[in-house]
């Protein structure tokens, strides 16, 4: 006789409503009392249809309601019967992958010496010795042609300037934007520009240029003076805060065409998330602040251990509660780790790959080598081609095969895999020497953070659902 | 669905998929709001098609069967593979006295191959 059992999902609550986050579809459904009771009935056992009906009619539910609820849960794969659902076999996408974003490392040089830097620090994978240090205008033009020529039917493409310190090669940034604009018009496409900088070299001329050209700017900064200067120092050890603070204020005051974001690297020594957030938004004026734990091997003094991650998660949770309060009042809150996750939860993103690296996004080195992303340029590990020869189809196929979530054994029992998919390739390479290895050192962190964001999503969906409309449009599409 | 409420976009897609799996034939006016997918109404309620009317008992049992009898729609649009009055070889003039089916349908005679 057919029996029914629990399917794969994560249940959560928000605003007094019970929800299911289904795995692997990433669909979120709200439960009514009968479906909630039915689900909990199957928590730790298998029952036949008759047994389910008997149990629930005993609790006062009409039989028709029970069978309807059962069929709906079955249809949504929240419960399973018989052999269950056949797990999808890894499907490696074939055909072409139109490019959406190229991250252009205009230089691999930097005027800061942050000890934790993945490009120059102790855990670097790039070997920029004897390689081109500054991208030439010719290589930059070639990069633009490569992006436009490889973007097939996409109407909008993105060019991100990156470093090293991007502004060490501002001359090429400027020339590239002018060239890209005219080429985009010829190609009938829209090209969007953004850049990341440490802000040390900002001046009025550059700020005006960025504003006039609608360039999105992200500034790497680790909070107020004390925490920023812990690692973000010049070669002689002098902190960068005093230099960058006035420049950032001028940037934010002048450049109003796009929201200016801050990007904070958390380390064992820099963990005061709320204080950093307050400083960067209220005192500096940033519109958005995003935080990421440092990428490093576990032996470094600044590596964040498990306890440190727990501490950060509790701080994230407190700041996320503030985000929720603002959202319920229809007010903006700049904690972008929350808004980014809510965006993915709202769409029900279920990833076969953790990110678009090597697919819709690639990084280009100053030499013209193409890497999986900006973090892999100038390293043999993630090289997948060069501007002269294009993307190496075999290298990309190997990346797609190994990186697919269904080929990551450890991820198969995790409910957070639709949103994580094993995590950052670069992080995995630094930790395990294998870009396709799941990032097992932050599984608890990902599940904890996803749980927090699901709760917020549920609460907003119950109490102020109109707020979620702002996430309808996918970012970067 | 009655018991599960789709909250995010993916759940809405799952919901639509399940609804389409279990959807049945229904009157055009009966489903509100109308189903979003294309809906092709077919049958004699929208076009006049001699041969598909109900019989004297109100059923279809007494009507001609397509394989043995003559259906106007089959002759005109040729969707039946081997209609009895075929207009290629044997009955090229079967509808010559039927300029308008709604008015002249009585002129369509039975054929006896």
Interface residues (C-beta under 8 A of the other chain):
Chain A: X19 X20 X22 X25 X26 X27 X28 X29 X30 X31 X32 X34 X35 X65 X68 X69 X72 X73 X75 X76 X78 X345 X346 X347 X348 X349 X350 X457 X458 X461 X472
Chain B: X1 X2 X3 X4 X5 X6 X7 X8 X9 X10 X11 X13 X14 X15 X18 X21 X22
